Amino acid sequence: MNAIIVSYFNPDLDGVACSIALAALEYPALAARVLGNLDRETRLVLDTLDLPIPLTLTDWSNVEVIWLVDTHHPKQLPAGFPAHLVTQIIDHHPGGSPETYPHAEIQNEAVGAAATLVAERFERRSVNMPAEIAVLLQAAILSNTLEFSAPATSNRDRRANESLARIRPLDLRLLDGMRQIRREKVLLATDVLLNSDAKVFETRHGQVVIAQVEAPGALQILSRPDLIPAMRQFAASRNTASAVLNLVDTEAGKSAVLATDEQVLGIIASALRSPIDARAVVKMDRILQRKTDIIPFIVS
């Protein structure tokens, strides 16, 4: 296939759902592909909906056109990514690098999920959406907005979800399965946990890898004695100057941020107007998100 749709390396449900939905909208001109591996939540949703997992792409030699979804940060893409082939970008993250994609038409808007932007494309073109695609996009919206509790949630996300549900509502058993996967995430080994949702960014203090854990009981991770050593090793393994960890307890509605670099943590604390406690942790009695509460303040 010469024209493909991909998201960032090791994408989440939002990026994969957008790729599959756009491939359906543009069929047969584009094909969905995956860079890296899929997480458990994404596999659960695709298996439940009996949707095939997109093929993993490892060779760019036959690719002529790329649509990029849910990112336009070069550091989140594999080495050798042919940015000059990107003709369309659909994203909802700050701090990207539009100049890296000189041939791309870029849609980057402040919504909670990229899936919302894709759902709106179907609506604008008055295309009948397959029922399983409607459920897939609902799952992505609910996942990315933490069921509308995340600060990035917009009215457009809610409206898109309602419109999709009129085609076919998401089964509550699937939603419970997605929630259970989040609960089980806090049981992972620390190094696995840090790598489960991590993105690299260029900042004024060098490259920073930011990990995020959004799960019930996520603040329990603060008590792990290996947490800071694991974060230092995590930064080294990603060839970055430092690491940041955003822990979000989705049930308690509280968050905590740690960093291996004191200056980076100080910037985040100042932006959040919250002190750094004796354990070098910034705590907040609300849900924080990487894209709204950390990236805008540390990315160059």
Sequence and secondary structure as in RCSB ss.txt:
>XXXX:A:sequence
MNAIIVSYFNPDLDGVACSIALAALEYPALAARVLGNLDRETRLVLDTLDLPIPLTLTDWSNVEVIWLVDTHHPK
QLPAGFPAHLVTQIIDHHPGGSPETYPHAEIQNEAVGAAATLVAERFERRSVNMPAEIAVLLQAAILSNTLEFSA
PATSNRDRRANESLARIRPLDLRLLDGMRQIRREKVLLATDVLLNSDAKVFETRHGQVVIAQVEAPGALQILSRP
DLIPAMRQFAASRNTASAVLNLVDTEAGKSAVLATDEQVLGIIASALRSPIDARAVVKMDRILQRKTDIIPFIVS
>XXXX:A:secstr
  EEEE SSS  HHHHHHHHHHHHHTTTS EEEESS   HHHHHHHHHTT    EE    TT  EEEEES   GG
GS TT  GGGEEEEEE  SS  GGG TT EEEE   S HHHHHHHHHHHTT    HHHHHHHHHHHHHHTTTTTS
TT  HHHHHHHHHHHHH    HHHHHHHHHHHHHHTTS HHHHHHHSEEEEEETTEEEEEEEEEETTGGGGGG T
THHHHHHHHHHHTT SEEEEEEEETTTTEEEEEESSHHHHHHHHHHHT  B TTS EEESS   IIIIIHHHHB 
